[in-house]
Amino acid sequence: MKIKYIFLVVFSACSFSGFAQSKIEDSLMFRKLYAEAMLKGKSYENLEILCNTIGNRLTGSPQAERAVELTKKMFLDAKADSVFLQAVKVPHWVRGKKETAKIILPKQDLTSPAAAGKYYQAKRTEFSTEILALGGSIATPEQGLRGSVVEIKNLKDWDKIKKQQVEGKIVFFNQPMDAKTINTFDAYGPAVKQRSMGAIMAARLGAIGVIVRSVTLANDDNPHTGAMRYNDSIAKIPACAISTKGADLLSKLLAEEPALEFEYFMYCNTLPDVMSNNVVAELKSNFNSESKTEYIVTGGHLDSWDVGQGAHDDGAGCMQTIEALRILKAVGYVPKRTLRFVMFMNEENGLRGGEEYAKLAKKNNENHIAGIESDAGGFAPDGFSFEVSEKQKEKLKTFWKYFIPYGLHDFNREGGGADISPLKAQGTAVFEMMPESQRYFDYHHCELDTFDKVNKRELEQGAFALAALIYMISEYGL
Amino acid sequence: MKIKYIFLVVFSACSFSGFAQSKIEDSLMFRKLYAEAMLKGKSYENLEILCNTIGNRLTGSPQAERAVELTKKMFLDAKADSVFLQAVKVPHWVRGKKETAKIILPKQDLTSPAAAGKYYQAKRTEFSTEILALGGSIATPEQGLRGSVVEIKNLKDWDKIKKQQVEGKIVFFNQPMDAKTINTFDAYGPAVKQRSMGAIMAARLGAIGVIVRSVTLANDDNPHTGAMRYNDSIAKIPACAISTKGADLLSKLLAEEPALEFEYFMYCNTLPDVMSNNVVAELKSNFNSESKTEYIVTGGHLDSWDVGQGAHDDGAGCMQTIEALRILKAVGYVPKRTLRFVMFMNEENGLRGGEEYAKLAKKNNENHIAGIESDAGGFAPDGFSFEVSEKQKEKLKTFWKYFIPYGLHDFNREGGGADISPLKAQGTAVFEMMPESQRYFDYHHCELDTFDKVNKRELEQGAFALAALIYMISEYGL
């Protein structure tokens, strides 16, 4: 009994001191990672190179291929232990010539008493408006598509719409994002359905085209593109995004003159699939233990829409991913688990890169315990969302306190990134970095998503946050 | 005993239901205030008017006076119960013609072996650099001020500097803000001393001029001005800010060629004091109770530096103040206490408006229980800092939980705004809104502080936060 008692005392003293020590070590490591990120950060200059020398990089474009080569080199410069490409067959949609559109009011006597006071009365009978083809849309006929317009102000009203109201017409989905929602991502979900599903919904009732209000909270002339779907059993109709100011104008004119027509020209086309790549870098574990067979993967998506520069979406997440590797290596961290860093190809219109990565991970029997994504903009990080088991949630609570001094405070949201969702389906715990959300949708999928919209420190803080989470999971597992 | 028992039960039931009810009412009021701010907000368009029609507005300038008239009208449009001006005698410093400066390397044989490899060797022997006179500085002599340069890289080294090292020279204070500090306001404090005190420190040891590294974390060509002090018993010497890129260049050249000289021309001048105004609006309390004799004052400062547009500093805080009044009125809130909303004049170079307000409050025997300021930029609000009694701190803990769902989470910082510091000295509890801090000093006191740097939703969220805090203090006191 006495011996046993002594053992117990020694053991608990050790574990207590071990715990205390590790807490200090972790805090010190956080400080080192933060200092490295803020004093010697490379993510901002790397993002400038990506944005200003390559620019936007839609899957299948020559720019996307140049971005593969560029980020491979960036990984090597960041001192990755190894870098390799994963071949991915990807879709290839092209926009073609710039789209045009106009609103045409019926001919009438503008001097008549009926016209007095109407919005357009003092103006003109044609209004040009900015549109962008939605990604994946078919083109309009060569002579353009022209038709009268049915406006849907609230998607909830759609179920009441009858075929005869819509048939042969252009459906105009005009539900705004809800400005009184606090986190803008929560406002995105309900509004984006009209973009992704609008063409199917409208064509099912016989519509000939679809116009979608840009999914943004900004009030300006920039149309925002994004992915849309067709259903093979339903007619494909041309789908475009209209700017929020254009949408408001169209709505106003429709209220005064329901017989107006909308005419648009789009030149987009879906070409045969082509080959592209994920770019994968590794920091190897030198520990001789079970843990080294566990993988932690972190990434962003390298492709972007074909307008703007894909700076926040998702050049920022890609550069932060490369930077997380650089920081961890620069401070001399020796990982207990195998760390992967991935530039996923084709998040925007296919997710083929994420799917291929997960497929290969499974095939190669790589035990991915965690997937981390940065794809919500290069703004100051507020926290992480995640989808993990209840037991993992408890363990994570011991991690989050280290992040609080660095401004990360929100660990209550659910969700992981799109590119790592195929891993989630295989049982991997997934995380997404949640930056301050107010500005994201101002720039999202439009001409405004350019390098000058990114703040250096905010971007660097995000890179630190990724590195810090990778460190904690690498040290303690999940 | 029985009767007493019944009373107790009834009393506690009432107080419990009263508590529960008030919690729901408060949550609902927060929602109403938020919806009003985000759906019908006026602060963004008001800020555009202030910035784009008036622009910057240094105390004493015609623009400052136009801003007084403009914001008086804005208060009336926001449905203030009353608006009045408080006369304030203010300083009147003018910049005059644009400053110029150059770094001059000594003449030498650039083909000599000694010059090989030096930074300037392949370049030239004169480098123009961007400067701004610091606010309050005297001009240089008409023929400019030229002298050799002593660089101080760290203010901690100053105590070791001897008179003979500095006498007859120009002191170049070149301590950067510390980029690894998390909240940028914490990095500002240690670095700003060289700007405010540099001229006194240098002149005390016989220096003829002073150059100060711009107090910003950005690396660019924009010099940042700001207030500086003289001491009447020590010689006044011309003081300028140099851009961070200019400072780095000067430092590099000094390392190669310590004998270089700096020459600058400044045309600034301090004119006699003039009269200006604080703009004060009121929402009266209709409650017949003691509480209506308690005042809650909220404000920003209307003056700005004379470069850029004073958008974040502090047009944002002013427009949020007016908007807080508008929101509270628009949702039909009837205040339990008297609410004041103030455009303080002369925060940047004198604080005379804040001092005058406090003086009049005391003279008129107005019991100011709380002063709230917004003067840290129109970015997404993170929380409030405050200086209150321990008892008040406990009470405030019951307030903060209502703010959490709106993204405000940080209630751990100490401090109130500058304009309300004279009230604090009279015993008033003071608060300052703390927005996300990363971008603030990029724009602060320089040409970049313009309307386009402000995000609509972030600005509006700040106005909501002010209104919500005013509401809570108005309802429950401190």
Boltz contact constraints between the chains, C-beta under 6 A:
constraints:
  - contact:
      token1: [A, 35]
      token2: [B, 180]
      max_distance: 6.0
  - contact:
      token1: [A, 38]
      token2: [B, 179]
      max_distance: 6.0
  - contact:
      token1: [A, 38]
      token2: [B, 180]
      max_distance: 6.0
  - contact:
      token1: [A, 39]
      token2: [B, 179]
      max_distance: 6.0
  - contact:
      token1: [A, 39]
      token2: [B, 180]
      max_distance: 6.0
  - contact:
      token1: [A, 179]
      token2: [B, 38]
      max_distance: 6.0
  - contact:
      token1: [A, 179]
      token2: [B, 39]
      max_distance: 6.0
  - contact:
      token1: [A, 180]
      token2: [B, 35]
      max_distance: 6.0
  - contact:
      token1: [A, 180]
      token2: [B, 38]
      max_distance: 6.0
  - contact:
      token1: [A, 180]
      token2: [B, 39]
      max_distance: 6.0
  - contact:
      token1: [A, 182]
      token2: [B, 406]
      max_distance: 6.0
  - contact:
      token1: [A, 380]
      token2: [B, 436]
      max_distance: 6.0
  - contact:
      token1: [A, 380]
      token2: [B, 438]
      max_distance: 6.0
  - contact:
      token1: [A, 406]
      token2: [B, 182]
      max_distance: 6.0
  - contact:
      token1: [A, 409]
      token2: [B, 409]
      max_distance: 6.0
  - contact:
      token1: [A, 436]
      token2: [B, 380]
      max_distance: 6.0
  - contact:
      token1: [A, 436]
      token2: [B, 436]
      max_distance: 6.0
  - contact:
      token1: [A, 438]
      token2: [B, 380]
      max_distance: 6.0
  - contact:
      token1: [A, 438]
      token2: [B, 455]
      max_distance: 6.0
  - contact:
      token1: [A, 438]
      token2: [B, 457]
      max_distance: 6.0
  - contact:
      token1: [A, 438]
      token2: [B, 458]
      max_distance: 6.0
  - contact:
      token1: [A, 439]
      token2: [B, 455]
      max_distance: 6.0
  - contact:
      token1: [A, 455]
      token2: [B, 438]
      max_distance: 6.0
  - contact:
      token1: [A, 455]
      token2: [B, 439]
      max_distance: 6.0
  - contact:
      token1: [A, 457]
      token2: [B, 438]
      max_distance: 6.0
  - contact:
      token1: [A, 458]
      token2: [B, 438]
      max_distance: 6.0
